[in-house]
Amino acid sequence: MPSLAKGFTLVELIGVIAIAGILAAVAAPRFFNTATFASRGYFDAAAGFLRYAQKLAIARHGNVAVLVNTSGLTLCSVTTSPCPVASQILGPDGNTPFQALVPNGVSLAGSVASFSFDAQGRPNTAAILTITGDQTRTLTVEAETGYVH
């Protein structure tokens, strides 16, 4: 007469628990380290910000300046730092200046304090932005084309 008992053996259960424990010990710190997400998120936001500045200069048929400092990136219609209130380019809400502020645990350094895109989307100089958090990431704005990578 065949046995009707079904289930897992003790060895199988212990093996699954051991594998789950090893995965939790290795993977959990990466999921709970907010610096990793903040750093990568700001890198992506800064790249989008620079591409937006370039497209805005083309759409406006005029210069759009990007001011770089330790607190973040700001769009301005002039390259003087700090950007005068009257020259700040407003964000999508139409009320606040368009900025990409650096989150806690992340730092920003630029090869230049400011640069601008002309009406054809070309920057007046090459720029390199270094974003440091869990690791160092570099954004480059090419001098001739304005390509952001």
HELIX and SHEET records of a PDB file:
HELIX    1   1 LEU A   10  PHE A   32  1                                  23    
HELIX    2   2 THR A   34  ARG A   60  1                                  27    
HELIX    3   3 VAL A   85  SER A   87  5                                   3    
SHEET    1   A 4 GLN A  99  LEU A 101  0                                        
SHEET    2   A 4 GLY A  72  CYS A  76 -1                                        
SHEET    3   A 4 VAL A  64  ASN A  69 -1                                        
SHEET    4   A 4 SER A 114  PHE A 117 -1                                        
SHEET    1   B 3 SER A 107  GLY A 110  0                                        
SHEET    2   B 3 ALA A 127  THR A 132 -1                                        
SHEET    3   B 3 THR A 136  VAL A 141 -1                                        
END                                                                             
